[in-house]
């Protein structure tokens, strides 16, 4: 019997040559990462060299970008948030007006003072020069405007004892405040206050009245040297110890300088109280003037052309 020949099949495997080259896609990702890191460190560098006032403006821009893009608008540019939210008053009806609180400042001015308060609080928080001086600063909204009080501490006086020489800490505060106050159009009133302790060097009639006035005026000069426009200061007064801040009349907090950013109503009141009143006429004088006017013949103006061609107005009696 003839045996069948078996067919031998040889399978040849082709080995693929391995390549460690993965293309250049990783370079694109790495370049994107490095670009992002460069932008991040560039922003950090800009923030580190920016002044506190510039930081406030940057924060305000990102808080209300619509107000910057629509400058001084009456619609979206005046909103205080990107998404205002809320809606009309639930009691609102067509044809009605929304209720307004009595004795309320005009909305635009009130918003301006709230914005100033926020700017100052942010400035005090971020400025390294004021980190240790926060307890010496009080900021309050009042009916007359925004009040900034710089008070003495037990171990940190703002003035040399018994004099109007400004301490270096007080100078720091005033120089930081000056540029911010310049950004607002409102006038400023400065008031100096002392405690009830009698002035030790009270010769020649010098007392706490003169001391408080001199300290207020020294603060005025320091604000101007820090960049404040001198025309913004409307009033500088000395109050002595007549308006204490604390119940204890000898407390250190009573020794302070008050900077009041005036609203329009307060500015008008100061102008009014310092104007010369118009003289009022007595009843007898008014009657005599009326009699004289009735006896005096009425005059009518007539125009006469002079030799130099100028017109001269004369008055002649009117026929009755």
Backbone as CSV, one residue per row, in Angstrom:
resi,resn,N_x,N_y,N_z,CA_x,CA_y,CA_z,C_x,C_y,C_z
1,UNK,0.861,-1.192,0.000,0.000,0.000,0.000,0.887,1.227,0.000
2,UNK,0.475,2.123,-0.869,1.312,3.325,-1.049,0.906,4.378,-0.025
3,UNK,1.875,4.830,0.714,1.581,5.864,1.735,1.515,7.249,1.088
4,UNK,0.515,8.078,1.594,0.361,9.463,1.063,1.398,10.377,1.694
5,UNK,1.945,11.211,0.849,2.934,12.173,1.349,2.215,13.331,2.056
6,UNK,2.616,13.600,3.267,2.007,14.721,4.024,2.616,16.047,3.576
7,UNK,1.736,16.978,3.440,2.180,18.313,2.999,2.644,19.115,4.206
8,UNK,3.812,19.598,4.097,4.366,20.417,5.189,4.094,21.888,4.885
9,UNK,3.378,22.518,5.801,3.043,23.954,5.643,3.936,24.756,6.577
10,UNK,4.636,25.647,6.002,5.526,26.523,6.789,4.910,27.921,6.843
11,UNK,4.613,28.387,8.048,4.012,29.714,8.247,5.090,30.678,8.707
12,UNK,5.227,31.648,7.911,6.286,32.617,8.178,5.670,33.881,8.799
13,UNK,6.027,34.166,9.993,5.519,35.368,10.668,6.422,36.558,10.369
14,UNK,5.753,37.598,10.025,6.496,38.842,9.770,6.511,39.696,11.046
15,UNK,7.654,39.935,11.463,7.797,40.758,12.669,7.817,42.248,12.305
16,UNK,6.891,42.941,12.975,6.855,44.397,12.750,7.964,45.060,13.558
17,UNK,8.606,45.910,12.879,9.667,46.638,13.564,9.058,47.676,14.505
18,UNK,9.393,47.548,15.757,8.853,48.500,16.752,9.546,49.846,16.607
19,UNK,8.742,50.851,16.725,9.285,52.215,16.610,8.919,52.997,17.868
20,UNK,9.870,53.648,18.416,9.637,54.454,19.619,9.264,55.899,19.282
21,UNK,9.067,56.213,18.055,8.716,57.575,17.645,7.193,57.732,17.678
22,UNK,6.677,58.666,18.498,5.233,58.836,18.681,4.719,60.116,18.031
23,UNK,5.428,60.728,17.200,4.948,61.944,16.568,5.207,63.179,17.428
24,UNK,4.632,64.322,17.019,4.884,65.585,17.724,3.695,66.128,18.494
25,UNK,2.675,65.294,18.750,1.488,65.786,19.461,1.806,66.211,20.888
26,UNK,2.767,65.527,21.519,3.113,65.886,22.892,3.705,67.289,22.975
27,UNK,4.359,67.705,21.903,4.945,69.048,21.901,3.864,70.119,21.930
28,UNK,2.745,69.862,21.253,1.643,70.833,21.247,1.056,70.973,22.650
29,UNK,0.839,69.826,23.311,0.299,69.865,24.672,1.263,70.566,25.624
30,UNK,2.551,70.281,25.466,3.551,70.907,26.330,3.619,72.413,26.084
31,UNK,3.509,72.813,24.816,3.535,74.242,24.497,2.319,74.953,25.088
32,UNK,1.143,74.299,25.038,-0.048,74.889,25.653,0.130,75.051,27.159
33,UNK,0.703,74.045,27.787,0.931,74.106,29.230,1.886,75.238,29.591
34,UNK,2.975,75.367,28.854,3.953,76.414,29.139,3.368,77.799,28.888
35,UNK,2.522,77.926,27.858,1.874,79.215,27.592,0.953,79.605,28.744
36,UNK,0.189,78.616,29.239,-0.702,78.895,30.368,0.090,79.285,31.609
37,UNK,1.205,78.601,31.871,2.033,78.935,33.032,2.637,80.322,32.893
38,UNK,3.067,80.677,31.691,3.627,82.010,31.474,2.575,83.083,31.727
39,UNK,1.337,82.853,31.233,0.266,83.819,31.455,-0.056,83.938,32.940
40,UNK,-0.043,82.807,33.659,-0.342,82.828,35.094,0.689,83.646,35.858
41,UNK,1.969,83.381,35.613,3.008,84.111,36.332,3.065,85.578,35.902
42,UNK,2.673,85.875,34.671,2.615,87.266,34.239,1.530,88.017,35.005
43,UNK,0.367,87.379,35.182,-0.708,87.999,35.964,-0.277,88.193,37.413
44,UNK,0.380,87.196,37.993,0.848,87.312,39.382,1.861,88.440,39.523
45,UNK,2.724,88.605,38.541,3.722,89.681,38.595,3.051,91.047,38.501
46,UNK,2.056,91.177,37.609,1.355,92.454,37.470,0.626,92.812,38.763
47,UNK,-0.004,91.822,39.398,-0.713,92.084,40.653,0.248,92.481,41.764
48,UNK,1.443,91.919,41.750,2.396,92.224,42.821,2.946,93.638,42.721
49,UNK,2.998,94.203,41.511,3.542,95.555,41.363,2.449,96.613,41.284
50,UNK,1.178,96.200,41.332,0.078,97.162,41.237,-0.137,97.839,42.581
51,UNK,-0.535,99.107,42.524,-0.848,99.854,43.737,-2.204,99.407,44.278
52,UNK,-2.499,99.688,45.546,-3.816,99.318,46.094,-4.971,99.940,45.328
53,UNK,-4.782,101.177,44.825,-5.854,101.813,44.063,-6.112,101.070,42.750
54,UNK,-5.033,100.614,42.098,-5.204,99.857,40.859,-5.867,98.507,41.117
55,UNK,-5.545,97.890,42.247,-6.187,96.620,42.594,-7.682,96.803,42.806
56,UNK,-8.061,97.942,43.408,-9.483,98.217,43.619,-10.190,98.365,42.286
57,UNK,-9.552,99.076,41.337,-10.177,99.262,40.024,-10.285,97.926,39.269
58,UNK,-9.262,97.077,39.403,-9.319,95.769,38.742,-10.451,94.930,39.319
59,UNK,-10.562,94.931,40.651,-11.639,94.160,41.285,-13.001,94.705,40.901
60,UNK,-13.098,96.031,40.790,-14.375,96.632,40.406,-14.727,96.288,38.966
61,UNK,-13.731,96.198,38.102,-14.003,95.838,36.703,-14.590,94.432,36.603
62,UNK,-13.986,93.478,37.301,-14.488,92.106,37.213,-15.801,91.932,37.969
63,UNK,-16.085,92.863,38.910,-17.360,92.777,39.611,-18.491,93.330,38.765
64,UNK,-18.218,94.398,38.011,-19.249,95.022,37.175,-18.675,95.325,35.801
65,UNK,-18.431,94.325,34.949,-17.858,94.594,33.621,-18.803,95.351,32.713
66,UNK,-20.121,95.199,32.914,-21.071,95.897,32.056,-20.985,97.397,32.255
67,UNK,-20.670,97.820,33.484,-20.595,99.251,33.750,-19.419,99.878,33.023
68,UNK,-18.348,99.112,32.824,-17.187,99.633,32.110,-17.452,99.670,30.616
69,UNK,-18.102,98.627,30.103,-18.344,98.573,28.663,-19.411,99.553,28.228
70,UNK,-20.365,99.842,29.102,-21.409,100.819,28.794,-21.253,101.982,29.751
71,UNK,-20.289,102.806,29.517,-19.920,103.853,30.463,-21.029,104.877,30.608
72,UNK,-21.400,105.151,31.870,-22.397,106.164,32.205,-23.742,105.896,31.547
73,UNK,-24.075,104.656,31.328,-25.367,104.341,30.737,-26.480,104.476,31.744
74,UNK,-27.699,104.419,31.245,-28.858,104.505,32.127,-29.572,103.179,32.242
75,UNK,-29.058,102.139,31.581,-29.702,100.829,31.630,-28.740,99.824,32.246
76,UNK,-28.169,98.965,31.382,-27.332,97.893,31.907,-26.061,98.424,32.549
77,UNK,-25.583,99.576,32.109,-24.330,100.083,32.639,-24.407,100.536,34.071
78,UNK,-25.619,100.744,34.609,-25.744,101.216,35.970,-26.008,100.105,36.971
79,UNK,-26.052,98.851,36.540,-26.323,97.774,37.467,-25.104,97.543,38.336
80,UNK,-25.314,96.973,39.518,-24.224,96.721,40.445,-23.745,95.288,40.411
81,UNK,-24.422,94.416,39.663,-23.992,93.041,39.496,-24.186,92.636,38.048
82,UNK,-23.474,91.567,37.620,-23.627,91.085,36.255,-25.052,90.593,36.034
83,UNK,-25.584,89.830,36.982,-26.958,89.348,36.902,-27.725,89.988,38.048
84,UNK,-28.529,91.013,37.791,-29.164,91.729,38.889,-30.125,90.868,39.676
85,UNK,-30.870,89.979,39.013,-31.801,89.116,39.716,-32.984,89.889,40.257
86,UNK,-33.909,89.155,40.855,-35.074,89.806,41.440,-36.028,90.288,40.384
87,UNK,-36.967,91.102,40.779,-37.965,91.621,39.857,-38.650,92.817,40.459
88,UNK,-39.821,93.135,39.943,-40.563,94.274,40.456,-41.117,93.970,41.841
89,UNK,-41.460,95.028,42.524,-42.121,94.874,43.805,-43.432,94.122,43.599
90,UNK,-43.759,93.206,44.546,-44.969,92.396,44.373,-46.225,93.245,44.449
91,UNK,-46.119,94.452,45.025,-47.277,95.341,45.091,-47.343,96.279,43.901
92,UNK,-46.427,96.087,42.929,-46.368,96.985,41.774,-47.557,96.751,40.850
93,UNK,-48.141,97.829,40.380,-49.204,97.772,39.383,-48.874,98.756,38.281
94,UNK,-49.423,98.506,37.116,-49.191,99.408,36.004,-49.718,100.787,36.359
95,UNK,-48.888,101.790,36.155,-49.294,103.159,36.459,-48.887,103.609,37.843
96,UNK,-48.495,102.657,38.719,-48.055,103.024,40.053,-46.555,103.281,40.048
97,UNK,-46.074,103.916,41.094,-44.643,104.106,41.287,-44.224,103.301,42.497
98,UNK,-43.011,102.774,42.453,-42.517,101.992,43.569,-42.340,102.880,44.789
99,UNK,-42.629,102.371,45.988,-42.503,103.195,47.194,-41.061,103.588,47.439
100,UNK,-40.867,104.774,47.953,-39.533,105.295,48.233,-39.434,105.634,49.708
101,UNK,-38.328,105.240,50.317,-38.158,105.506,51.731,-38.013,107.005,51.969
102,UNK,-38.602,107.521,53.045,-38.476,108.953,53.336,-37.059,109.302,53.761
103,UNK,-36.683,110.562,53.489,-35.371,111.094,53.875,-34.227,110.242,53.321
104,UNK,-34.432,109.693,52.142,-33.406,108.865,51.521,-32.599,109.691,50.536
105,UNK,-31.291,109.451,50.512,-30.434,110.158,49.569,-30.820,109.779,48.148
106,UNK,-30.541,110.633,47.180,-30.751,110.220,45.788,-29.995,108.927,45.506
107,UNK,-30.583,108.078,44.719,-30.046,106.727,44.548,-28.618,106.742,44.019
108,UNK,-28.335,107.618,43.065,-26.993,107.649,42.493,-25.963,108.079,43.535
109,UNK,-26.300,109.052,44.357,-25.363,109.508,45.378,-25.196,108.459,46.474
110,UNK,-26.267,107.812,46.855,-26.183,106.763,47.862,-25.320,105.608,47.365
111,UNK,-25.489,105.236,46.121,-24.659,104.174,45.547,-23.194,104.579,45.520
112,UNK,-22.950,105.862,45.248,-21.571,106.344,45.202,-20.903,106.234,46.571
113,UNK,-21.643,106.557,47.626,-21.064,106.473,48.965,-20.858,105.022,49.395
114,UNK,-21.766,104.131,49.012,-21.566,102.712,49.312,-20.345,102.178,48.577
115,UNK,-20.177,102.624,47.348,-19.004,102.205,46.567,-17.718,102.719,47.211
116,UNK,-17.726,103.963,47.694,-16.558,104.519,48.367,-16.252,103.738,49.637
117,UNK,-17.271,103.382,50.397,-17.057,102.593,51.605,-16.437,101.241,51.274
118,UNK,-16.924,100.586,50.235,-16.357,99.296,49.829,-14.910,99.447,49.376
119,UNK,-14.627,100.509,48.629,-13.252,100.734,48.164,-12.300,100.938,49.340
120,UNK,-12.742,101.718,50.323,-11.884,101.986,51.476,-11.672,100.731,52.315
121,UNK,-12.719,99.958,52.516,-12.576,98.723,53.293,-11.658,97.737,52.579
122,UNK,-11.780,97.648,51.255,-10.889,96.773,50.487,-9.456,97.277,50.534
123,UNK,-9.297,98.595,50.510,-7.962,99.185,50.574,-7.302,98.887,51.916
124,UNK,-8.055,99.055,52.999,-7.510,98.790,54.333,-7.137,97.319,54.482
125,UNK,-7.914,96.453,53.850,-7.670,95.015,53.960,-6.427,94.586,53.185
126,UNK,-6.171,95.223,52.036,-5.119,94.742,51.135,-3.815,95.523,51.221
127,UNK,-3.857,96.764,51.669,-2.637,97.570,51.684,-1.747,97.132,52.850
128,UNK,-0.524,96.702,52.566,0.346,96.234,53.661,0.710,97.331,54.644
129,UNK,0.647,98.587,54.222,0.979,99.681,55.129,-0.053,99.862,56.231
130,UNK,-1.267,99.342,56.021,-2.348,99.551,56.982,-2.707,98.290,57.755
131,UNK,-1.933,97.225,57.598,-2.285,95.961,58.245,-2.365,96.105,59.761
132,UNK,-1.437,96.838,60.355,-1.416,96.989,61.811,-2.253,98.165,62.299
133,UNK,-2.836,98.917,61.365,-3.563,100.130,61.752,-5.074,99.993,61.591
134,UNK,-5.560,98.777,61.320,-7.004,98.594,61.149,-7.806,99.009,62.378
135,UNK,-7.351,98.711,63.621,-8.139,99.142,64.786,-8.248,100.654,64.931
136,UNK,-7.394,101.392,64.244,-7.423,102.854,64.359,-8.315,103.516,63.325
137,UNK,-9.013,102.739,62.521,-9.844,103.295,61.450,-11.291,102.860,61.624
138,UNK,-12.199,103.828,61.560,-13.640,103.575,61.617,-14.290,104.231,60.402
139,UNK,-15.101,103.474,59.670,-15.780,103.986,58.476,-17.271,103.742,58.637
140,UNK,-18.073,104.815,58.546,-19.518,104.709,58.762,-20.255,105.595,57.769
141,UNK,-21.390,105.082,57.274,-22.304,105.891,56.469,-23.203,106.691,57.396
142,UNK,-23.317,107.989,57.122,-24.130,108.868,57.957,-25.087,109.666,57.078
143,UNK,-25.992,110.406,57.726,-26.923,111.241,56.972,-26.192,112.330,56.197
144,UNK,-25.046,112.778,56.725,-24.295,113.852,56.076,-23.353,113.345,54.989
145,UNK,-23.094,112.045,54.948,-22.174,111.485,53.963,-21.451,110.278,54.532
146,UNK,-20.189,110.115,54.168,-19.373,108.998,54.651,-18.310,109.539,55.597
147,UNK,-18.271,108.984,56.802,-17.339,109.462,57.822,-16.206,108.462,58.012
148,UNK,-14.975,108.974,57.950,-13.773,108.181,58.208,-13.114,108.763,59.451
149,UNK,-12.999,107.973,60.504,-12.409,108.454,61.751,-11.091,107.731,62.010
150,UNK,-10.066,108.507,62.279,-8.744,107.981,62.618,-8.535,108.250,64.098
151,UNK,-8.556,107.194,64.897,-8.565,107.349,66.352,-7.221,106.941,66.944
152,UNK,-6.948,107.483,68.114,-5.758,107.112,68.861,-5.944,105.733,69.489
153,UNK,-4.857,104.985,69.611,-4.844,103.753,70.387,-4.098,103.986,71.687
154,UNK,-4.256,103.051,72.616,-3.588,103.213,73.908,-2.072,103.281,73.745
155,UNK,-1.551,102.470,72.838,-0.104,102.434,72.620,0.283,102.904,71.226
156,UNK,-0.669,103.513,70.518,-0.376,103.964,69.161,-1.061,105.309,68.929
157,UNK,-0.483,106.400,69.408,-1.089,107.720,69.181,-0.869,108.185,67.748
158,UNK,-1.804,108.992,67.264,-1.711,109.525,65.910,-0.965,110.861,65.868
159,UNK,-0.831,111.500,67.026,-0.095,112.758,67.131,0.840,112.666,68.329
160,UNK,1.892,113.478,68.276,2.751,113.596,69.443,1.949,114.181,70.594
161,UNK,2.255,113.768,71.795,1.471,114.166,72.961,1.446,115.682,73.125
162,UNK,0.223,116.235,73.170,0.060,117.662,73.416,0.471,118.554,72.268
163,UNK,0.625,118.007,71.053,1.039,118.838,69.924,0.289,118.406,68.673
164,UNK,0.485,119.179,67.607,-0.149,118.881,66.322,0.818,118.222,65.349
165,UNK,1.947,117.712,65.853,2.923,117.026,65.006,2.399,115.627,64.702
166,UNK,2.247,115.316,63.421,1.640,114.051,63.002,2.632,112.901,63.145
167,UNK,2.143,111.794,63.706,2.947,110.583,63.830,3.088,109.911,62.462
168,UNK,4.115,109.088,62.304,4.352,108.427,61.015,3.205,107.489,60.638
169,UNK,2.546,106.879,61.632,1.403,106.012,61.330,0.234,106.819,60.776
170,UNK,0.006,107.982,61.358,-1.053,108.861,60.863,-0.738,109.327,59.441
171,UNK,0.517,109.610,59.182,0.919,110.035,57.840,0.685,108.921,56.820
172,UNK,0.966,107.675,57.201,0.702,106.547,56.300,-0.775,106.484,55.929
173,UNK,-1.632,106.588,56.945,-3.072,106.475,56.705,-3.547,107.572,55.763
174,UNK,-3.156,108.808,56.021,-3.630,109.930,55.208,-3.103,109.845,53.780
175,UNK,-1.874,109.400,53.608,-1.316,109.276,52.255,-1.984,108.149,51.468
176,UNK,-2.451,107.109,52.157,-3.175,106.035,51.473,-4.585,106.489,51.106
177,UNK,-5.220,107.267,51.978,-6.598,107.702,51.729,-6.692,108.769,50.641
178,UNK,-5.684,109.608,50.507,-5.765,110.767,49.608,-6.109,110.395,48.165
179,UNK,-5.427,109.426,47.521,-5.778,109.120,46.121,-7.194,108.585,45.955
180,UNK,-7.684,107.818,46.933,-9.041,107.278,46.830,-10.066,108.399,46.939
181,UNK,-9.856,109.331,47.864,-10.781,110.453,48.017,-10.771,111.350,46.785
182,UNK,-9.657,111.377,46.074,-9.568,112.196,44.864,-10.452,111.670,43.746
183,UNK,-10.768,110.377,43.785,-11.559,109.775,42.711,-13.037,110.118,42.809
184,UNK,-13.446,110.776,43.873,-14.864,111.106,44.074,-15.028,112.622,44.097
185,UNK,-16.108,113.132,43.513,-16.247,114.587,43.346,-16.681,115.331,44.599
186,UNK,-17.032,114.635,45.666,-17.616,115.279,46.839,-16.575,116.062,47.628
187,UNK,-17.037,117.128,48.279,-16.184,117.935,49.145,-15.931,117.205,50.462
188,UNK,-14.937,117.699,51.213,-14.501,117.032,52.441,-14.485,118.034,53.585
189,UNK,-14.923,117.581,54.757,-14.856,118.374,55.981,-13.950,117.653,56.971
190,UNK,-13.010,118.381,57.565,-12.074,117.820,58.544,-12.388,118.382,59.921
191,UNK,-12.403,117.508,60.928,-12.665,117.940,62.302,-11.669,117.274,63.236
192,UNK,-11.079,118.071,64.121,-10.169,117.542,65.126,-10.863,117.426,66.472
193,UNK,-10.580,116.343,67.193,-11.198,116.088,68.500,-10.106,115.747,69.512
194,UNK,-10.329,116.128,70.757,-9.419,115.785,71.852,-10.215,115.113,72.968
195,UNK,-9.493,114.598,73.956,-10.177,114.097,75.149,-10.408,115.260,76.110
196,UNK,-10.942,114.949,77.285,-11.305,116.017,78.224,-10.144,116.481,79.085
197,UNK,-8.989,115.849,78.946,-7.839,116.256,79.749,-7.417,117.670,79.374
198,UNK,-7.275,118.517,80.380,-6.900,119.911,80.111,-5.509,119.966,79.498
199,UNK,-5.333,120.912,78.594,-4.050,121.054,77.916,-2.996,121.469,78.928
200,UNK,-1.900,120.686,78.996,-0.890,120.909,80.030,-0.156,122.226,79.835
201,UNK,0.093,122.585,78.577,0.835,123.816,78.294,-0.154,124.906,77.927
202,UNK,-1.020,125.211,78.865,-2.128,126.107,78.557,-1.815,127.578,78.692
203,UNK,-0.571,127.951,78.633,-0.245,129.358,78.699,-0.672,130.120,77.466
204,UNK,-0.837,131.419,77.623,-1.207,132.313,76.522,-2.547,131.926,75.886
205,UNK,-3.420,131.307,76.681,-4.755,131.003,76.193,-4.849,129.803,75.283
206,UNK,-3.773,129.032,75.123,-3.812,127.849,74.256,-4.502,126.722,75.007
207,UNK,-5.511,126.106,74.363,-6.310,125.073,75.020,-6.593,123.946,74.036
208,UNK,-7.482,123.041,74.437,-7.865,121.933,73.560,-8.563,122.417,72.297
209,UNK,-9.154,123.596,72.343,-9.779,124.155,71.133,-8.725,124.424,70.068
210,UNK,-7.662,125.113,70.479,-6.594,125.390,69.516,-5.882,124.104,69.090
211,UNK,-5.698,123.179,70.049,-5.004,121.931,69.733,-5.786,121.108,68.710
212,UNK,-7.094,120.987,68.898,-7.904,120.205,67.957,-7.934,120.856,66.578
213,UNK,-8.005,122.195,66.543,-7.999,122.888,65.250,-6.650,122.734,64.548
214,UNK,-5.554,122.819,65.312,-4.227,122.662,64.714,-4.018,121.240,64.190
215,UNK,-4.541,120.254,64.894,-4.405,118.872,64.427,-5.217,118.638,63.155
216,UNK,-6.391,119.226,63.087,-7.191,119.103,61.863,-6.481,119.762,60.685
217,UNK,-5.859,120.911,60.934,-5.153,121.604,59.853,-3.886,120.853,59.444
218,UNK,-3.205,120.214,60.404,-2.044,119.382,60.054,-2.466,118.198,59.191
219,UNK,-3.639,117.638,59.492,-4.160,116.540,58.673,-4.482,117.021,57.266
220,UNK,-4.988,118.236,57.164,-5.277,118.808,55.840,-3.999,118.913,55.016
221,UNK,-2.937,119.429,55.615,-1.674,119.577,54.887,-1.103,118.217,54.481
222,UNK,-1.243,117.223,55.349,-0.720,115.891,55.030,-1.513,115.239,53.906
223,UNK,-2.829,115.424,53.895,-3.642,114.893,52.800,-3.235,115.514,51.468
224,UNK,-2.997,116.814,51.471,-2.601,117.497,50.237,-1.227,117.013,49.774
225,UNK,-0.304,116.831,50.722,1.017,116.315,50.334,0.934,114.879,49.824
226,UNK,-0.127,114.156,50.219,-0.328,112.799,49.728,-1.035,112.720,48.394
227,UNK,-1.414,113.877,47.828,-2.015,113.887,46.500,-3.444,114.366,46.438
228,UNK,-4.047,114.749,47.561,-5.430,115.218,47.536,-5.500,116.620,46.941
229,UNK,-6.500,116.856,46.106,-6.731,118.182,45.536,-7.171,119.127,46.650
230,UNK,-6.438,120.220,46.830,-6.730,121.123,47.939,-8.096,121.779,47.823
231,UNK,-8.652,121.866,46.623,-9.962,122.481,46.449,-11.097,121.571,46.901
232,UNK,-10.797,120.314,47.198,-11.834,119.408,47.679,-12.152,119.623,49.156
233,UNK,-11.262,120.272,49.882,-11.483,120.496,51.315,-12.352,121.734,51.493
234,UNK,-13.500,121.540,52.131,-14.477,122.616,52.276,-14.430,123.263,53.654
235,UNK,-14.044,122.483,54.678,-14.092,123.026,56.032,-13.084,122.300,56.908
236,UNK,-12.415,123.051,57.786,-11.503,122.501,58.783,-11.886,123.113,60.124
237,UNK,-12.265,122.272,61.090,-12.759,122.784,62.373,-12.096,122.033,63.517
238,UNK,-12.055,122.691,64.677,-11.607,122.075,65.918,-12.778,121.946,66.870
239,UNK,-13.010,120.755,67.377,-14.167,120.488,68.235,-13.792,120.300,69.695
240,UNK,-12.499,120.336,70.033,-12.036,120.096,71.404,-12.603,118.765,71.901
241,UNK,-13.215,118.755,73.095,-13.765,117.506,73.654,-15.284,117.530,73.694
242,UNK,-15.905,118.335,72.829,-17.360,118.509,72.881,-18.131,117.320,72.318
243,UNK,-17.514,116.510,71.457,-18.208,115.362,70.846,-17.377,114.104,71.110
244,UNK,-17.460,113.536,72.322,-16.666,112.340,72.619,-17.186,111.119,71.876
245,UNK,-16.278,110.219,71.556,-16.648,108.978,70.882,-17.049,107.905,71.887
246,UNK,-16.449,107.924,73.065,-16.761,106.968,74.116,-17.262,107.703,75.352
247,UNK,-17.924,106.940,76.224,-18.496,107.549,77.428,-17.422,108.063,78.375
248,UNK,-16.301,107.381,78.413,-15.201,107.838,79.253,-14.575,109.069,78.607
249,UNK,-14.694,110.248,79.213,-14.200,111.466,78.546,-12.696,111.492,78.343
250,UNK,-11.962,110.664,79.098,-10.499,110.654,78.961,-10.009,109.495,78.106
251,UNK,-10.909,108.782,77.427,-10.517,107.622,76.621,-9.662,108.053,75.438
252,UNK,-8.744,107.173,75.046,-7.846,107.498,73.932,-8.604,107.636,72.622
253,UNK,-9.707,106.894,72.462,-10.465,106.950,71.208,-11.098,108.309,70.969
254,UNK,-11.250,109.106,72.017,-11.814,110.449,71.836,-10.837,111.387,71.139
255,UNK,-9.567,111.045,71.169,-8.570,111.833,70.437,-8.531,111.301,69.008
256,UNK,-9.073,112.058,68.094,-9.247,111.525,66.741,-9.376,112.657,65.734
257,UNK,-9.265,112.269,64.462,-9.529,113.151,63.327,-10.677,112.544,62.534
258,UNK,-11.697,113.345,62.267,-12.852,112.888,61.493,-12.783,113.495,60.092
259,UNK,-12.813,112.632,59.094,-12.870,113.059,57.690,-14.271,112.737,57.188
260,UNK,-15.046,113.755,56.893,-16.424,113.565,56.441,-16.516,113.905,54.959
261,UNK,-16.824,112.892,54.145,-17.066,113.109,52.718,-18.519,113.550,52.580
262,UNK,-18.728,114.808,52.232,-20.053,115.427,52.302,-20.912,115.050,51.104
263,UNK,-22.201,114.829,51.363,-23.146,114.720,50.256,-23.599,116.117,49.845
264,UNK,-24.364,116.206,48.779,-24.750,117.509,48.237,-25.596,118.309,49.221
265,UNK,-26.434,117.622,49.969,-27.282,118.310,50.943,-26.443,118.954,52.037
266,UNK,-25.432,118.246,52.523,-24.565,118.795,53.565,-23.715,119.940,53.029
267,UNK,-23.240,119.813,51.793,-22.486,120.917,51.187,-23.340,122.178,51.114
268,UNK,-24.582,122.020,50.674,-25.475,123.176,50.563,-25.756,123.783,51.928
269,UNK,-25.875,122.942,52.972,-26.140,123.460,54.316,-24.960,124.277,54.832
270,UNK,-23.732,123.820,54.566,-22.551,124.570,55.007,-22.468,125.906,54.277
271,UNK,-22.740,125.897,52.986,-22.718,127.149,52.224,-23.776,128.108,52.745
272,UNK,-24.952,127.579,53.034,-26.060,128.431,53.484,-25.762,129.069,54.837
273,UNK,-25.196,128.302,55.768,-24.967,128.843,57.108,-23.809,129.836,57.144
274,UNK,-22.996,129.865,56.099,-21.878,130.811,56.062,-22.112,131.974,55.106
275,UNK,-23.275,132.029,54.468,-23.585,133.152,53.605,-24.107,134.326,54.421
276,UNK,-23.934,135.509,53.872,-24.441,136.707,54.533,-25.942,136.803,54.296
277,UNK,-26.737,136.906,55.366,-28.194,136.983,55.168,-28.593,138.289,54.508
278,UNK,-29.649,138.232,53.700,-30.162,139.425,53.054,-30.884,140.299,54.080
279,UNK,-30.602,141.612,54.109,-31.273,142.487,55.089,-32.768,142.567,54.809
280,UNK,-33.546,142.493,55.885,-35.004,142.610,55.769,-35.419,144.041,56.055
281,UNK,-36.357,144.548,55.294,-36.805,145.929,55.441,-37.939,146.015,56.450
282,UNK,-37.920,147.103,57.218,-38.998,147.340,58.166,-40.284,147.682,57.423
283,UNK,-41.412,147.470,58.120,-42.709,147.735,57.490,-42.852,149.212,57.157
284,UNK,-42.362,150.092,58.049,-42.460,151.531,57.794,-41.672,151.945,56.569
285,UNK,-40.475,151.343,56.394,-39.662,151.670,55.228,-40.335,151.213,53.947
286,UNK,-40.961,150.021,53.994,-41.639,149.527,52.801,-42.797,150.438,52.412
287,UNK,-43.579,150.928,53.416,-44.714,151.807,53.118,-44.250,153.130,52.541
288,UNK,-43.134,153.685,53.103,-42.637,154.965,52.602,-42.145,154.836,51.166
289,UNK,-41.525,153.683,50.840,-41.070,153.484,49.462,-42.250,153.390,48.512
290,UNK,-43.337,152.762,48.981,-44.517,152.664,48.130,-45.120,154.043,47.885
291,UNK,-45.139,154.924,48.927,-45.675,156.278,48.765,-44.814,157.074,47.800
292,UNK,-43.475,156.964,47.951,-42.582,157.699,47.064,-42.747,157.247,45.618
293,UNK,-42.914,155.956,45.415,-43.067,155.464,44.051,-44.366,155.942,43.437
294,UNK,-45.401,156.137,44.261,-46.672,156.621,43.719,-46.612,158.099,43.381
295,UNK,-45.778,158.879,44.124,-45.657,160.308,43.851,-44.672,160.594,42.726
296,UNK,-43.710,159.715,42.510,-42.706,159.942,41.472,-43.309,159.670,40.112
297,UNK,-43.167,160.602,39.162,-43.725,160.373,37.829,-43.046,159.194,37.157
298,UNK,-43.840,158.455,36.405,-43.310,157.291,35.701,-42.357,157.741,34.611
299,UNK,-41.297,156.972,34.434,-40.276,157.303,33.448,-40.312,156.277,32.337
300,UNK,-40.140,156.757,31.119,-40.057,155.867,29.970,-38.714,156.083,29.309
301,UNK,-38.039,155.008,28.883,-36.720,155.153,28.263,-36.828,155.643,26.831
302,UNK,-35.924,156.528,26.460,-35.815,156.968,25.071,-34.374,156.800,24.644
303,UNK,-34.171,156.432,23.403,-32.826,156.196,22.884,-32.309,157.442,22.189
304,UNK,-31.085,157.837,22.511,-30.441,158.990,21.889,-29.121,158.512,21.302
305,UNK,-28.848,158.877,20.059,-27.614,158.479,19.397,-26.570,159.553,19.633
306,UNK,-25.490,159.204,20.303,-24.443,160.172,20.611,-23.552,160.368,19.397
307,UNK,-22.592,161.258,19.564,-21.716,161.597,18.442,-20.802,160.442,18.050
308,UNK,-20.497,159.543,19.009,-19.627,158.414,18.662,-20.441,157.200,18.260
309,UNK,-21.736,157.434,17.871,-22.618,156.390,17.353,-22.965,155.331,18.399
310,UNK,-22.740,155.610,19.694,-23.166,154.679,20.737,-24.530,155.098,21.243
311,UNK,-25.317,154.119,21.645,-26.688,154.393,22.057,-26.731,154.661,23.557
312,UNK,-27.294,155.780,23.949,-27.415,156.167,25.346,-28.880,156.110,25.724
313,UNK,-29.194,155.435,26.847,-30.569,155.293,27.303,-30.863,156.391,28.321
314,UNK,-31.862,157.233,28.034,-32.305,158.284,28.938,-33.707,157.957,29.429
315,UNK,-34.095,158.550,30.530,-35.433,158.342,31.079,-36.173,159.660,31.089
316,UNK,-37.391,159.675,30.596,-38.224,160.866,30.562,-39.544,160.576,31.255
317,UNK,-40.161,161.608,31.853,-41.452,161.398,32.513,-42.501,160.963,31.506
318,UNK,-43.356,160.045,31.980,-44.432,159.530,31.142,-45.682,160.361,31.374
319,UNK,-46.326,160.788,30.278,-47.560,161.570,30.394,-48.670,160.707,30.959
320,UNK,-49.440,161.285,31.883,-50.559,160.572,32.474,-51.844,161.080,31.885
